[in-house]
Amino acid sequence: MITITLLCSLGMSTSMLVDNMKGAAEARGVEIDIDALPFQNADGRLAQTDILLFSPQIRHLLPKFKEKYAGSIPVIGTIDISDYGLLRGEKILTACLAQWEASRGAS
């Protein structure tokens, strides 16, 4: 199972994206545990996170989280603003899973 955490400001609009990503994963037969959280409440989940994605609104926090979690979270990145706004869960899932697979091959 792959654990994906999406960080945002409040978790409201990002939860709709989570639903789309869950549907895309189910259609592919990929087992994921995915959740959206406000960045202030993320610490408890990050220890088991494989993929950490930032919403466009908080992308400025990416360097801070990369510095802190680069050794323990294989994929840390941002969600494209247009994909986020249009709730393109399939596209975002495809991209982050490809990055995760690449990170596993590099290990």
MMTF fields as JSON, N, C-alpha, C and O atoms, coordinates in Angstrom:
{
  "mmtfVersion": "1.0.0",
  "mmtfProducer": "UNKNOWN",
  "numBonds": 427,
  "numAtoms": 428,
  "numGroups": 107,
  "numChains": 1,
  "numModels": 1,
  "chainsPerModel": [1],
  "groupsPerChain": [107],
  "chainIdList": ["A"],
  "bondAtomList": [4, 2, 8, 6, 12, 10, 16, 14, 20, 18, 24, 22, 28, 26, 32, 30, 36, 34, 40, 38, 44, 42, 48, 46, 52, 50, 56, 54, 60, 58, 64, 62, 68, 66, 72, 70, 76, 74, 80, 78, 84, 82, 88, 86, 92, 90, 96, 94, 100, 98, 104, 102, 108, 106, 112, 110, 116, 114, 120, 118, 124, 122, 128, 126, 132, 130, 136, 134, 140, 138, 144, 142, 148, 146, 152, 150, 156, 154, 160, 158, 164, 162, 168, 166, 172, 170, 176, 174, 180, 178, 184, 182, 188, 186, 192, 190, 196, 194, 200, 198, 204, 202, 208, 206, 212, 210, 216, 214, 220, 218, 224, 222, 228, 226, 232, 230, 236, 234, 240, 238, 244, 242, 248, 246, 252, 250, 256, 254, 260, 258, 264, 262, 268, 266, 272, 270, 276, 274, 280, 278, 284, 282, 288, 286, 292, 290, 296, 294, 300, 298, 304, 302, 308, 306, 312, 310, 316, 314, 320, 318, 324, 322, 328, 326, 332, 330, 336, 334, 340, 338, 344, 342, 348, 346, 352, 350, 356, 354, 360, 358, 364, 362, 368, 366, 372, 370, 376, 374, 380, 378, 384, 382, 388, 386, 392, 390, 396, 394, 400, 398, 404, 402, 408, 406, 412, 410, 416, 414, 420, 418, 424, 422],
  "bondOrderList": [1, 1, 1, 1, 1, 1, 1, 1, 1, 1, 1, 1, 1, 1, 1, 1, 1, 1, 1, 1, 1, 1, 1, 1, 1, 1, 1, 1, 1, 1, 1, 1, 1, 1, 1, 1, 1, 1, 1, 1, 1, 1, 1, 1, 1, 1, 1, 1, 1, 1, 1, 1, 1, 1, 1, 1, 1, 1, 1, 1, 1, 1, 1, 1, 1, 1, 1, 1, 1, 1, 1, 1, 1, 1, 1, 1, 1, 1, 1, 1, 1, 1, 1, 1, 1, 1, 1, 1, 1, 1, 1, 1, 1, 1, 1, 1, 1, 1, 1, 1, 1, 1, 1, 1, 1, 1],
  "groupList": [{"groupName": "MET", "atomNameList": ["N", "CA", "C", "O"], "elementList": ["N", "C", "C", "O"], "formalChargeList": [0, 0, 0, 0], "bondAtomList": [1, 0, 2, 1, 3, 2], "bondOrderList": [1, 1, 2], "singleLetterCode": "M", "chemCompType": "L-PEPTIDE LINKING"}, {"groupName": "ILE", "atomNameList": ["N", "CA", "C", "O"], "elementList": ["N", "C", "C", "O"], "formalChargeList": [0, 0, 0, 0], "bondAtomList": [1, 0, 2, 1, 3, 2], "bondOrderList": [1, 1, 2], "singleLetterCode": "I", "chemCompType": "L-PEPTIDE LINKING"}, {"groupName": "THR", "atomNameList": ["N", "CA", "C", "O"], "elementList": ["N", "C", "C", "O"], "formalChargeList": [0, 0, 0, 0], "bondAtomList": [1, 0, 2, 1, 3, 2], "bondOrderList": [1, 1, 2], "singleLetterCode": "T", "chemCompType": "L-PEPTIDE LINKING"}, {"groupName": "LEU", "atomNameList": ["N", "CA", "C", "O"], "elementList": ["N", "C", "C", "O"], "formalChargeList": [0, 0, 0, 0], "bondAtomList": [1, 0, 2, 1, 3, 2], "bondOrderList": [1, 1, 2], "singleLetterCode": "L", "chemCompType": "L-PEPTIDE LINKING"}, {"groupName": "CYS", "atomNameList": ["N", "CA", "C", "O"], "elementList": ["N", "C", "C", "O"], "formalChargeList": [0, 0, 0, 0], "bondAtomList": [1, 0, 2, 1, 3, 2], "bondOrderList": [1, 1, 2], "singleLetterCode": "C", "chemCompType": "L-PEPTIDE LINKING"}, {"groupName": "SER", "atomNameList": ["N", "CA", "C", "O"], "elementList": ["N", "C", "C", "O"], "formalChargeList": [0, 0, 0, 0], "bondAtomList": [1, 0, 2, 1, 3, 2], "bondOrderList": [1, 1, 2], "singleLetterCode": "S", "chemCompType": "L-PEPTIDE LINKING"}, {"groupName": "GLY", "atomNameList": ["N", "CA", "C", "O"], "elementList": ["N", "C", "C", "O"], "formalChargeList": [0, 0, 0, 0], "bondAtomList": [1, 0, 2, 1, 3, 2], "bondOrderList": [1, 1, 2], "singleLetterCode": "G", "chemCompType": "PEPTIDE LINKING"}, {"groupName": "VAL", "atomNameList": ["N", "CA", "C", "O"], "elementList": ["N", "C", "C", "O"], "formalChargeList": [0, 0, 0, 0], "bondAtomList": [1, 0, 2, 1, 3, 2], "bondOrderList": [1, 1, 2], "singleLetterCode": "V", "chemCompType": "L-PEPTIDE LINKING"}, {"groupName": "ASP", "atomNameList": ["N", "CA", "C", "O"], "elementList": ["N", "C", "C", "O"], "formalChargeList": [0, 0, 0, 0], "bondAtomList": [1, 0, 2, 1, 3, 2], "bondOrderList": [1, 1, 2], "singleLetterCode": "D", "chemCompType": "L-PEPTIDE LINKING"}, {"groupName": "ASN", "atomNameList": ["N", "CA", "C", "O"], "elementList": ["N", "C", "C", "O"], "formalChargeList": [0, 0, 0, 0], "bondAtomList": [1, 0, 2, 1, 3, 2], "bondOrderList": [1, 1, 2], "singleLetterCode": "N", "chemCompType": "L-PEPTIDE LINKING"}, {"groupName": "LYS", "atomNameList": ["N", "CA", "C", "O"], "elementList": ["N", "C", "C", "O"], "formalChargeList": [0, 0, 0, 0], "bondAtomList": [1, 0, 2, 1, 3, 2], "bondOrderList": [1, 1, 2], "singleLetterCode": "K", "chemCompType": "L-PEPTIDE LINKING"}, {"groupName": "ALA", "atomNameList": ["N", "CA", "C", "O"], "elementList": ["N", "C", "C", "O"], "formalChargeList": [0, 0, 0, 0], "bondAtomList": [1, 0, 2, 1, 3, 2], "bondOrderList": [1, 1, 2], "singleLetterCode": "A", "chemCompType": "L-PEPTIDE LINKING"}, {"groupName": "GLU", "atomNameList": ["N", "CA", "C", "O"], "elementList": ["N", "C", "C", "O"], "formalChargeList": [0, 0, 0, 0], "bondAtomList": [1, 0, 2, 1, 3, 2], "bondOrderList": [1, 1, 2], "singleLetterCode": "E", "chemCompType": "L-PEPTIDE LINKING"}, {"groupName": "ARG", "atomNameList": ["N", "CA", "C", "O"], "elementList": ["N", "C", "C", "O"], "formalChargeList": [0, 0, 0, 0], "bondAtomList": [1, 0, 2, 1, 3, 2], "bondOrderList": [1, 1, 2], "singleLetterCode": "R", "chemCompType": "L-PEPTIDE LINKING"}, {"groupName": "PRO", "atomNameList": ["N", "CA", "C", "O"], "elementList": ["N", "C", "C", "O"], "formalChargeList": [0, 0, 0, 0], "bondAtomList": [1, 0, 2, 1, 3, 2], "bondOrderList": [1, 1, 2], "singleLetterCode": "P", "chemCompType": "L-PEPTIDE LINKING"}, {"groupName": "PHE", "atomNameList": ["N", "CA", "C", "O"], "elementList": ["N", "C", "C", "O"], "formalChargeList": [0, 0, 0, 0], "bondAtomList": [1, 0, 2, 1, 3, 2], "bondOrderList": [1, 1, 2], "singleLetterCode": "F", "chemCompType": "L-PEPTIDE LINKING"}, {"groupName": "GLN", "atomNameList": ["N", "CA", "C", "O"], "elementList": ["N", "C", "C", "O"], "formalChargeList": [0, 0, 0, 0], "bondAtomList": [1, 0, 2, 1, 3, 2], "bondOrderList": [1, 1, 2], "singleLetterCode": "Q", "chemCompType": "L-PEPTIDE LINKING"}, {"groupName": "HIS", "atomNameList": ["N", "CA", "C", "O"], "elementList": ["N", "C", "C", "O"], "formalChargeList": [0, 0, 0, 0], "bondAtomList": [1, 0, 2, 1, 3, 2], "bondOrderList": [1, 1, 2], "singleLetterCode": "H", "chemCompType": "L-PEPTIDE LINKING"}, {"groupName": "TYR", "atomNameList": ["N", "CA", "C", "O"], "elementList": ["N", "C", "C", "O"], "formalChargeList": [0, 0, 0, 0], "bondAtomList": [1, 0, 2, 1, 3, 2], "bondOrderList": [1, 1, 2], "singleLetterCode": "Y", "chemCompType": "L-PEPTIDE LINKING"}, {"groupName": "TRP", "atomNameList": ["N", "CA", "C", "O"], "elementList": ["N", "C", "C", "O"], "formalChargeList": [0, 0, 0, 0], "bondAtomList": [1, 0, 2, 1, 3, 2], "bondOrderList": [1, 1, 2], "singleLetterCode": "W", "chemCompType": "L-PEPTIDE LINKING"}],
  "groupTypeList": [0, 1, 2, 1, 2, 3, 3, 4, 5, 3, 6, 0, 5, 2, 5, 0, 3, 7, 8, 9, 0, 10, 6, 11, 11, 12, 11, 13, 6, 7, 12, 1, 8, 1, 8, 11, 3, 14, 15, 16, 9, 11, 8, 6, 13, 3, 11, 16, 2, 8, 1, 3, 3, 15, 5, 14, 16, 1, 13, 17, 3, 3, 14, 10, 15, 10, 12, 10, 18, 11, 6, 5, 1, 14, 7, 1, 6, 2, 1, 8, 1, 5, 8, 18, 6, 3, 3, 13, 6, 12, 10, 1, 3, 2, 11, 4, 3, 11, 16, 19, 12, 11, 5, 13, 6, 11, 5],
  "groupIdList": [1, 2, 3, 4, 5, 6, 7, 8, 9, 10, 11, 12, 13, 14, 15, 16, 17, 18, 19, 20, 21, 22, 23, 24, 25, 26, 27, 28, 29, 30, 31, 32, 33, 34, 35, 36, 37, 38, 39, 40, 41, 42, 43, 44, 45, 46, 47, 48, 49, 50, 51, 52, 53, 54, 55, 56, 57, 58, 59, 60, 61, 62, 63, 64, 65, 66, 67, 68, 69, 70, 71, 72, 73, 74, 75, 76, 77, 78, 79, 80, 81, 82, 83, 84, 85, 86, 87, 88, 89, 90, 91, 92, 93, 94, 95, 96, 97, 98, 99, 100, 101, 102, 103, 104, 105, 106, 107],
  "secStructList": [7, 3, 3, 3, 3, 3, 3, 3, 1, 1, 1, 2, 2, 2, 2, 2, 2, 2, 2, 2, 2, 2, 2, 2, 2, 2, 2, 2, 6, 7, 7, 3, 3, 3, 3, 3, 3, 3, 4, 4, 4, 7, 2, 2, 2, 2, 6, 6, 7, 1, 3, 3, 3, 3, 7, 4, 4, 4, 4, 4, 4, 2, 2, 2, 2, 2, 2, 2, 2, 6, 6, 6, 7, 1, 3, 3, 3, 3, 7, 7, 2, 2, 2, 2, 2, 6, 6, 7, 2, 2, 2, 2, 2, 2, 2, 2, 2, 2, 2, 2, 2, 2, 2, 2, 2, 2, 7],
  "xCoordList": [0.837, 0.0, 0.881, 1.884, 0.501, 1.224, 0.445, -0.768, 1.142, 0.509, 0.845, 2.009, -0.211, -0.073, -0.712, -1.836, 0.01, -0.515, -0.484, 0.557, -1.629, -1.736, -1.855, -2.734, -0.974, -1.025, -1.595, -1.306, -2.401, -3.033, -3.238, -2.735, -3.983, -4.245, -5.277, -5.033, -6.421, -7.504, -7.993, -8.625, -7.728, -8.141, -9.497, -9.949, -10.159, -11.512, -11.536, -12.046, -11.005, -11.04, -10.136, -10.411, -9.076, -8.166, -8.842, -8.468, -9.828, -10.524, -11.297, -11.48, -11.75, -12.41, -11.402, -11.726, -10.195, -9.138, -8.786, -8.547, -8.754, -8.492, -9.525, -9.171, -10.789, -11.838, -11.575, -11.736, -11.173, -10.872, -9.665, -9.654, -8.66, -7.471, -7.79, -7.277, -8.633, -9.052, -9.792, -9.563, -10.677, -11.403, -10.477, -10.658, -9.48, -8.512, -7.687, -7.412, -7.292, -6.507, -7.339, -6.848, -8.582, -9.467, -9.66, -9.642, -9.846, -10.031, -8.799, -8.921, -7.619, -6.371, -6.03, -5.14, -6.724, -6.399, -5.187, -4.511, -4.904, -3.766, -4.261, -5.209, -3.609, -3.979, -3.254, -2.025, -4.044, -3.452, -4.213, -5.401, -3.487, -4.066, -3.769, -2.608, -4.789, -4.588, -5.464, -6.622, -4.877, -5.621, -5.105, -3.953, -5.985, -5.627, -5.695, -6.649, -4.664, -4.586, -4.088, -3.326, -4.513, -3.869, -2.399, -2.099, -1.509, -0.083, 0.271, 1.238, -0.497, -0.215, -0.494, 0.025, -1.303, -1.695, -1.047, -1.524, 0.006, 0.553, 1.533, 1.718, 2.153, 3.26, 2.937, 3.777, 1.761, 1.419, 1.329, 1.492, 1.077, 0.914, 2.203, 2.341, 3.119, 4.276, 5.237, 5.983, 5.238, 6.141, 5.834, 6.735, 4.59, 4.231, 3.944, 3.456, 4.238, 3.944, 5.018, 6.215, 4.566, 5.47, 5.553, 6.599, 4.43, 4.347, 3.701, 2.597, 4.395, 3.905, 3.739, 4.702, 2.51, 2.213, 1.654, 0.86, 2.077, 1.634, 0.671, 0.908, -0.415, -1.342, -0.65, 0.299, -1.125, -0.485, -0.461, 0.463, -1.457, -1.543, -0.401, -0.049, 0.169, 1.238, 2.563, 3.429, 2.718, 3.948, 5.203, 6.303, 5.04, 6.191, 6.796, 7.926, 6.055, 6.547, 7.37, 7.991, 7.374, 8.064, 9.521, 9.925, 10.331, 11.74, 11.907, 12.789, 11.08, 11.156, 10.87, 11.582, 9.837, 9.483, 10.494, 10.798, 11.02, 12.04, 13.272, 13.849, 13.662, 14.837, 14.618, 15.515, 13.438, 13.144, 12.887, 13.271, 12.233, 11.765, 12.397, 11.986, 13.371, 13.953, 14.508, 14.476, 15.003, 15.559, 14.527, 14.828, 13.31, 12.307, 11.081, 10.377, 10.813, 9.68, 10.251, 10.89, 10.033, 10.649, 10.258, 11.101, 8.996, 8.541, 7.919, 6.963, 8.481, 7.952, 7.85, 8.85, 6.643, 6.479, 5.226, 4.516, 4.978, 3.798, 2.822, 3.193, 1.592, 0.551, 0.438, 0.332, 0.461, 0.307, -0.989, -2.029, -0.92, -2.065, -3.289, -4.415, -3.091, -4.244, -4.827, -6.044, -3.969, -4.46, -5.223, -6.241, -4.723, -5.384, -6.753, -7.76, -6.773, -8.012, -9.079, -10.27, -8.658, -9.606, -9.82, -10.489, -9.239, -9.4, -9.041, -9.779, -7.911, -7.453, -6.753, -5.534, -7.541, -6.993, -6.219, -5.171, -6.714, -6.036, -4.644, -3.673, -4.548, -3.267, -2.277, -1.101, -2.755, -1.887, -1.427, -0.257, -2.34, -1.984, -0.942, 0.038, -1.136, -0.182, 1.206, 2.196, 1.28, 2.575, 3.256, 4.45, 2.506, 3.163, 3.536, 4.55, 2.75, 3.124, 4.363, 5.199, 4.486, 5.688, 6.924, 7.979, 6.799, 7.918, 8.267, 9.438, 7.223, 7.446, 8.164, 9.117, 7.733, 8.399, 9.85, 10.737, 10.092, 11.452, 12.325, 13.499, 11.736, 12.502, 12.848, 13.895, 11.983, 12.246, 13.322, 14.112, 13.362, 14.379, 15.749, 16.768, 15.77, 17.046, 17.643, 18.828, 16.83, 17.316, 18.187, 18.677],
  "yCoordList": [-1.177, 0.0, 1.239, 1.302, 2.212, 3.469, 4.523, 4.658, 5.259, 6.31, 7.666, 8.043, 8.387, 9.709, 10.726, 10.537, 11.81, 12.902, 14.174, 14.557, 14.827, 16.121, 17.181, 17.111, 18.159, 19.25, 20.499, 20.806, 21.204, 22.424, 23.381, 23.159, 24.446, 25.433, 24.931, 24.941, 24.496, 24.088, 22.667, 22.105, 22.064, 20.694, 20.542, 19.416, 21.64, 21.547, 21.218, 20.165, 22.083, 21.801, 20.629, 19.903, 20.437, 19.328, 17.987, 16.985, 17.952, 16.684, 16.22, 15.019, 17.156, 16.764, 16.118, 15.158, 16.641, 16.057, 14.656, 13.751, 14.477, 13.163, 12.156, 11.034, 12.542, 11.641, 11.228, 10.059, 12.18, 11.868, 10.944, 10.037, 11.173, 10.322, 8.916, 7.937, 8.806, 7.488, 6.721, 5.527, 7.407, 6.772, 6.299, 5.21, 7.116, 6.742, 5.539, 4.646, 5.507, 4.388, 3.11, 2.038, 3.227, 2.057, 1.493, 0.277, 2.375, 1.937, 1.192, 0.306, 1.545, 0.889, -0.32, -1.095, -0.487, -1.571, -1.286, -2.211, -0.007, 0.401, 0.659, 1.415, 0.022, 0.241, 1.464, 1.5, 2.467, 3.664, 4.043, 3.763, 4.683, 5.363, 6.83, 7.238, 7.616, 9.009, 9.902, 9.592, 11.022, 11.963, 13.369, 13.567, 14.338, 15.752, 16.346, 16.127, 17.099, 17.711, 19.139, 19.468, 19.993, 21.296, 21.075, 20.194, 21.85, 21.626, 21.687, 21.059, 22.432, 22.557, 21.254, 21.063, 20.358, 19.121, 17.882, 16.771, 18.043, 16.935, 16.043, 14.892, 16.514, 15.782, 14.338, 13.462, 14.064, 12.71, 11.722, 10.522, 12.187, 11.29, 11.13, 10.16, 12.045, 12.056, 10.89, 10.543, 10.29, 9.163, 7.97, 7.19, 7.812, 6.691, 7.12, 6.316, 8.367, 8.892, 8.493, 8.623, 8.003, 7.683, 8.832, 9.079, 9.527, 10.629, 11.812, 11.7, 12.943, 14.155, 15.228, 15.619, 15.695, 16.701, 17.963, 17.898, 19.104, 20.401, 21.042, 21.044, 21.584, 22.33, 23.618, 24.068, 24.208, 25.425, 26.569, 27.381, 26.643, 27.739, 27.739, 28.788, 26.578, 26.506, 26.002, 25.54, 26.088, 25.581, 26.265, 25.72, 27.45, 28.16, 27.41, 27.695, 26.458, 25.668, 24.456, 23.798, 24.165, 22.976, 22.888, 21.829, 23.941, 23.811, 23.419, 22.628, 23.958, 23.646, 22.163, 21.511, 21.634, 20.232, 19.315, 18.245, 19.712, 18.897, 18.764, 17.684, 19.861, 19.841, 18.886, 18.129, 18.932, 18.132, 16.653, 15.786, 16.35, 14.989, 14.316, 13.215, 14.939, 14.375, 12.97, 12.168, 12.651, 11.326, 10.263, 9.07, 10.681, 9.698, 9.593, 8.583, 10.6, 10.557, 10.524, 11.487, 9.434, 9.286, 10.349, 10.775, 10.785, 11.765, 12.952, 12.804, 14.13, 15.366, 16.36, 16.661, 16.875, 17.792, 18.636, 18.597, 19.395, 20.26, 19.758, 19.028, 20.16, 19.835, 21.006, 22.156, 20.721, 21.746, 22.521, 21.927, 23.829, 24.67, 24.4, 24.43, 24.141, 23.876, 22.485, 22.308, 21.508, 20.171, 20.221, 19.55, 21.013, 21.168, 21.843, 21.369, 22.935, 23.684, 22.907, 23.077, 22.052, 21.254, 19.854, 19.011, 19.627, 18.354, 17.139, 16.156, 17.228, 16.146, 15.056, 14.891, 14.329, 13.29, 12.218, 11.779, 11.792, 10.758, 11.22, 10.473, 12.43, 12.96, 13.127, 12.789, 13.644, 13.848, 12.503, 12.341, 11.541, 10.207, 9.571, 9.006, 9.653, 9.078, 9.668, 8.936, 10.978, 11.644, 11.262, 10.959, 11.275, 10.984, 9.508, 9.188, 8.612, 7.193, 6.93, 6.101, 7.624, 7.482, 7.954, 7.325, 9.051, 9.546, 8.569, 8.352, 7.985, 7.027, 5.793, 5.319, 5.272, 4.116, 4.439, 3.61, 5.641, 6.05, 6.126, 5.755, 6.608, 6.706, 5.329, 5.154, 4.358, 2.975, 2.321, 1.524, 2.647, 2.097, 2.669, 2.024, 3.88, 4.545, 4.038, 4.245, 3.373, 2.904, 1.685, 1.165],
  "zCoordList": [0.0, 0.0, 0.0, 0.711, -0.796, -0.905, -0.126, -0.29, 0.713, 1.506, 0.894, 0.767, 0.52, -0.091, 0.831, 1.296, 1.095, 1.904, 1.085, 0.551, 0.989, 0.323, 1.4, 2.259, 1.351, 2.312, 1.661, 0.505, 2.418, 1.913, 3.075, 4.176, 2.817, 3.862, 4.862, 6.068, 4.368, 5.262, 5.043, 5.937, 3.897, 3.642, 2.98, 2.768, 2.648, 2.119, 0.631, 0.247, -0.207, -1.643, -1.994, -2.949, -1.247, -1.513, -1.263, -1.874, -0.377, -0.124, -1.357, -1.554, -2.187, -3.443, -4.39, -5.089, -4.408, -5.227, -4.723, -5.522, -3.419, -2.834, -3.328, -3.691, -3.345, -3.832, -5.28, -5.63, -6.121, -7.523, -7.646, -8.478, -6.825, -6.861, -6.365, -6.908, -5.335, -4.845, -5.94, -6.128, -6.659, -7.752, -8.849, -9.394, -9.179, -10.21, -9.765, -10.567, -8.502, -7.984, -7.971, -8.328, -7.565, -7.534, -8.938, -9.129, -9.917, -11.3, -11.818, -12.665, -11.315, -11.723, -10.88, -11.231, -9.779, -8.873, -8.01, -7.561, -7.774, -6.957, -5.537, -5.327, -4.568, -3.174, -2.638, -2.57, -2.257, -1.67, -0.411, -0.254, 0.462, 1.617, 1.356, 1.372, 1.119, 0.751, 1.613, 1.892, 2.027, 2.848, 2.584, 2.197, 2.803, 2.707, 4.1, 4.846, 4.432, 5.753, 5.651, 4.742, 6.579, 6.682, 7.073, 7.878, 6.52, 6.76, 8.242, 8.673, 9.019, 10.445, 11.201, 12.301, 10.633, 11.304, 10.699, 10.926, 9.95, 9.165, 9.913, 9.518, 10.953, 11.575, 11.933, 11.729, 12.454, 12.867, 11.723, 11.941, 10.512, 9.365, 8.545, 7.8, 8.674, 7.779, 7.992, 7.076, 9.151, 9.401, 8.503, 8.198, 8.076, 7.2, 5.758, 4.963, 5.416, 4.083, 3.071, 3.332, 1.906, 0.79, -0.21, -0.809, -0.377, -1.338, -0.629, -0.096, -0.627, 0.006, -1.068, -1.727, -1.232, -2.248, -1.605, -0.667, -2.12, -1.617, -2.598, -3.806, -2.072, -2.922, -3.362, -2.719, -4.459, -4.958, -3.942, -3.955, -3.069, -2.115, -1.098, -0.56, -0.837, 0.168, -0.409, 0.334, -1.703, -2.329, -1.789, -1.89, -1.221, -0.647, 0.551, 0.945, 1.13, 2.259, 1.834, 2.669, 0.544, 0.031, 0.485, 0.966, 0.359, 0.768, 2.242, 2.576, 3.104, 4.538, 4.786, 5.55, 4.144, 4.32, 3.646, 4.173, 2.494, 1.82, 2.704, 2.827, 3.309, 4.176, 5.355, 5.729, 5.922, 7.112, 6.801, 7.585, 5.649, 5.384, 4.168, 3.801, 3.541, 2.316, 2.523, 1.59, 3.68, 3.923, 4.241, 4.188, 4.573, 5.001, 4.097, 4.138, 3.291, 2.359, 0.942, 0.517, 0.205, -1.117, -2.142, -2.932, -2.145, -3.136, -2.41, -1.65, -2.66, -2.101, -3.246, -3.898, -3.499, -4.621, -4.498, -3.493, -5.543, -5.578, -6.64, -7.559, -6.487, -7.456, -8.42, -7.995, -9.7, -10.72, -10.474, -10.189, -10.584, -10.251, -11.129, -10.633, -12.407, -13.271, -12.993, -13.024, -12.724, -12.372, -11.051, -10.882, -10.134, -8.836, -9.009, -8.482, -9.742, -9.939, -10.683, -10.424, -11.609, -12.392, -11.803, -12.399, -10.625, -9.906, -10.771, -10.819, -11.442, -12.315, -11.509, -11.577, -10.758, -9.892, -10.623, -10.15, -11.76, -12.554, -12.972, -12.843, -13.464, -13.935, -12.78, -12.908, -11.669, -10.506, -9.956, -9.61, -9.873, -9.395, -10.305, -9.819, -11.599, -12.549, -12.344, -12.308, -12.212, -12.056, -10.744, -10.726, -9.658, -8.38, -8.255, -7.635, -8.823, -8.791, -9.644, -9.283, -10.76, -11.595, -10.836, -10.915, -10.108, -9.307, -8.182, -7.869, -7.58, -6.504, -7.046, -6.427, -8.172, -8.781, -9.124, -8.921, -9.643, -9.973, -8.712, -8.735, -7.621, -6.369, -5.818, -5.195, -6.044, -5.576, -6.425, -5.92, -7.694, -8.588, -8.296, -8.542, -7.772, -7.469, -6.162, -5.902, -5.333, -4.03, -4.163, -3.161]
}
